[in-house]
């Protein structure tokens, strides 16, 4: 089976296995909204909701795989999102929303700016978020995770600078060896990086993601230049072009570093971020599409799983209070997935993705989905 055919099969399996955030809400609750996402429309059942824990129940009534976002009023910062909603699939997005102006967006085909609509969260005069002992546990969890994000961006910036220097100097073998190691720091915090809507397209766009006339920059542009073997025809970048792309990558990484110095998080950001990381594995890594040129996808899978595990562990004391059975299931599923990943290690890294058999790829996909299902319940469990 070709990698492309394998990708199509796995995409169908992922779409069939999508789960919701499993929120429990009362009928008629103004904080529970429905969304009908089609190929041409994004119909939210109301344009306003009271501040507090909101649930957007999103059904894909179109023919294309879609995404749903809640954006800040600037239209750039992602407050919460769910990806890879296949046709006919319903998924719930649960978040804690204080009063303010937002934007909802559906993205049919998972490309472009999406179909956007203003959304308002009204002030109820009551505090939003956990109280008492729960508040203390959330404060500890979010503080720990913020420190983790800052540490990962520290390491990302250092590794990216070294990678850029090697690439510009023409030390391609050394640059190839560092590429998946440096990118691991990005992949561990990918939802945080993606929350800055202007940075992700510049730094992590794949060639297949580009729209007509859009310039291709970032990691994958350089990846193709280092591993052009799969291209039917390819003209290597000149020394000047290499420097331009390398400098651009370092500059954007520096912006990410600066923005994460004072970043803060909420419990739902950790829960939804963990699920988003598993979605990234299911839709881009397990299919072999993310690292199309280098075939280093397993490094990305491990990094995404690392990031999801750190978010879960930060929330674990609160989750054990709220739903000990769910926490125990997550412990089991994370361990199963890590055991499977360890079986594909080669030295300090991983085998290339093209060496996996179809059966091994399916086993990986099934194990990711087995973790993704209980992980999708974590946000609702800690918020409700």
Secondary structure, 3 states (H helix, E strand, C coil): CCHHHHHHHHHHHHHHCCCCCCCCCCCCCCCEEEEEECCCCEEECCCEEECEEEEEEEEECCCCCEEEEEEECCCCEEEEEEEEECCCCEEEEEEEECCEEEEEEECHHHCCCCEEEEEEEECCCCCCCCCHHHHHHHHHHHHHHHHHHHHHHHHHHHHHHHHHHHHHCCCHHHHHHHHHHHHHHHHHCHHHHHHEHHHHHHHHCCHHHCCCCCCCCCHHHHHHHHCHHHCCCCCCCCHHHHHHHHHHHHHHHHHHHHHCCCCCCCHHHHHHHHHHHHHHHHHHHCCCCCCCCCCCHHHHHHHHHHHHHHHHHHHHHHHHHHCHHHHHHHHHHHHHHHHHHHCCEECCEECCHHHCCHHHHHHHHHHHHHHHHHHCCHHHHHHC
